[in-house]
Amino acid sequence: MPTINQLVKRGRKSLKKKRESLALAGSPQRKGVCTRVYTSTPKKPNSALRKVARVRLTSGFEATAYIPGIGHNLQEHSVVLIRGGRVKDLPGVRYHVIRGVLDTLGVANRKKARSKYGAKRPKIESKTGLKSKTESKSKTEKK
């Protein structure tokens, strides 16, 4: 605890705010080129091979981004779009690759949370077994 004289001489230092995502430079997303695609192991209680990519961004930064979902098609020189959002069990990974945009394909056979993984809507097959109207008309005309 400083004395009044010390405060008069020096004053209090104001705390500097930490920038949340430096590499995005204030943008919601940034485009970048993969310089390295590899797997990384998570912190202590967890065990896995998490897919990550080192990305050279248009802002000039090089950042490590997590590739979400099952399977991916990324390799060196793939153009990707990244967003903010850290991965808690991977130290230094503060960004996510957005699936289904630019060179990144969406996750195949994804039924739920499709918008987060760039998956298209699955084609609905009829459960009742009824034929479509065009098929039934063409068969009746032939008779």
KACORLIN-V565936 format. One record per residue. N is the residue number from 1. RES is the residue in three letters. SS is DSSP state (alpha for helix, beta for strand, coil for the rest). Layout:
n=N res=RES ss=SS
n=N res=RES ss=SS
This chain:
n=1 res=MET ss=coil
n=2 res=PRO ss=coil
n=3 res=THR ss=coil
n=4 res=ILE ss=alpha
n=5 res=ASN ss=alpha
n=6 res=GLN ss=alpha
n=7 res=LEU ss=alpha
n=8 res=VAL ss=alpha
n=9 res=LYS ss=alpha
n=10 res=ARG ss=alpha
n=11 res=GLY ss=coil
n=12 res=ARG ss=coil
n=13 res=LYS ss=coil
n=14 res=SER ss=coil
n=15 res=LEU ss=coil
n=16 res=LYS ss=coil
n=17 res=LYS ss=coil
n=18 res=LYS ss=coil
n=19 res=ARG ss=coil
n=20 res=GLU ss=coil
n=21 res=SER ss=coil
n=22 res=LEU ss=coil
n=23 res=ALA ss=coil
n=24 res=LEU ss=coil
n=25 res=ALA ss=coil
n=26 res=GLY ss=coil
n=27 res=SER ss=coil
n=28 res=PRO ss=coil
n=29 res=GLN ss=beta
n=30 res=ARG ss=beta
n=31 res=LYS ss=beta
n=32 res=GLY ss=beta
n=33 res=VAL ss=beta
n=34 res=CYS ss=beta
n=35 res=THR ss=beta
n=36 res=ARG ss=beta
n=37 res=VAL ss=beta
n=38 res=TYR ss=beta
n=39 res=THR ss=beta
n=40 res=SER ss=beta
n=41 res=THR ss=coil
n=42 res=PRO ss=coil
n=43 res=LYS ss=coil
n=44 res=LYS ss=coil
n=45 res=PRO ss=coil
n=46 res=ASN ss=coil
n=47 res=SER ss=coil
n=48 res=ALA ss=coil
n=49 res=LEU ss=coil
n=50 res=ARG ss=beta
n=51 res=LYS ss=beta
n=52 res=VAL ss=beta
n=53 res=ALA ss=beta
n=54 res=ARG ss=beta
n=55 res=VAL ss=beta
n=56 res=ARG ss=beta
n=57 res=LEU ss=beta
n=58 res=THR ss=coil
n=59 res=SER ss=coil
n=60 res=GLY ss=coil
n=61 res=PHE ss=coil
n=62 res=GLU ss=beta
n=63 res=ALA ss=beta
n=64 res=THR ss=beta
n=65 res=ALA ss=beta
n=66 res=TYR ss=beta
n=67 res=ILE ss=coil
n=68 res=PRO ss=coil
n=69 res=GLY ss=coil
n=70 res=ILE ss=coil
n=71 res=GLY ss=coil
n=72 res=HIS ss=coil
n=73 res=ASN ss=coil
n=74 res=LEU ss=coil
n=75 res=GLN ss=coil
n=76 res=GLU ss=coil
n=77 res=HIS ss=coil
n=78 res=SER ss=coil
n=79 res=VAL ss=beta
n=80 res=VAL ss=beta
n=81 res=LEU ss=beta
n=82 res=ILE ss=beta
n=83 res=ARG ss=beta
n=84 res=GLY ss=beta
n=85 res=GLY ss=coil
n=86 res=ARG ss=coil
n=87 res=VAL ss=coil
n=88 res=LYS ss=coil
n=89 res=ASP ss=coil
n=90 res=LEU ss=coil
n=91 res=PRO ss=coil
n=92 res=GLY ss=coil
n=93 res=VAL ss=coil
n=94 res=ARG ss=coil
n=95 res=TYR ss=beta
n=96 res=HIS ss=beta
n=97 res=VAL ss=beta
n=98 res=ILE ss=coil
n=99 res=ARG ss=coil
n=100 res=GLY ss=coil
n=101 res=VAL ss=coil
n=102 res=LEU ss=coil
n=103 res=ASP ss=coil
n=104 res=THR ss=coil
n=105 res=LEU ss=coil
n=106 res=GLY ss=coil
n=107 res=VAL ss=coil
n=108 res=ALA ss=coil
n=109 res=ASN ss=coil
n=110 res=ARG ss=coil
n=111 res=LYS ss=coil
n=112 res=LYS ss=coil
n=113 res=ALA ss=coil
n=114 res=ARG ss=alpha
n=115 res=SER ss=alpha
n=116 res=LYS ss=alpha
n=117 res=TYR ss=alpha
n=118 res=GLY ss=coil
n=119 res=ALA ss=coil
n=120 res=LYS ss=coil
n=121 res=ARG ss=coil
n=122 res=PRO ss=coil
n=123 res=LYS ss=coil
n=124 res=ILE ss=coil
n=125 res=GLU ss=coil
n=126 res=SER ss=coil
n=127 res=LYS ss=coil
n=128 res=THR ss=coil
n=129 res=GLY ss=coil
n=130 res=LEU ss=coil
n=131 res=LYS ss=coil
n=132 res=SER ss=coil
n=133 res=LYS ss=alpha
n=134 res=THR ss=alpha
n=135 res=GLU ss=alpha
n=136 res=SER ss=alpha
n=137 res=LYS ss=alpha
n=138 res=SER ss=alpha
n=139 res=LYS ss=alpha
n=140 res=THR ss=alpha
n=141 res=GLU ss=alpha
n=142 res=LYS ss=alpha
n=143 res=LYS ss=coil
